[in-house]
Amino acid sequence: MSSIQPEKPDRNRPSYEPSPDNDSTYFADPVVSCRIEDDNGAILFNPDTDNSIMINSSGLEIWKYLDQPRTIDEISIFMRDYYAECPDLEVIRVDIITFITYLSPDYIREGEPGA
């Protein structure tokens, strides 16, 4: 599995640290649109903030999986099962936390929708 960090990180984004405990759930913000570019990934656009970001193909798979609230562990297991050659589950978990941290709160939300 290749790195799942978004491409072209914006160093000016405010930091956000998700709660990486097993009970926290994350979901794709329903106002965000996703335009698949090709096999290389997609562009996410948040009309509320007028911001967009490109994610790679691994990020796109996570984005699709977040159609409902999922825990870090659920996402990690999904990615391990999705890719034939994956690193250790803990390595995947760290990558997932990095990905969620980078896309929160503009594109991925913590908690339950509507809460």
Number of C-alpha atoms within 10 A of each C-alpha: 13 11 14 19 20 21 13 9 12 10 7 6 9 9 11 12 12 19 14 17 10 11 11 16 22 23 24 25 20 13 12 19 15 19 13 16 13 9 9 13 20 20 16 21 19 17 12 9 10 8 12 16 17 21 27 21 20 19 23 23 18 21 21 12 17 19 13 15 18 21 19 23 21 15 22 22 14 14 22 18 11 13 12 9 10 14 12 9 14 11 11 22 20 14 16 23 20 16 19 27 18 22 20 20 17 20 23 20 20 20 15 13 13 4 5
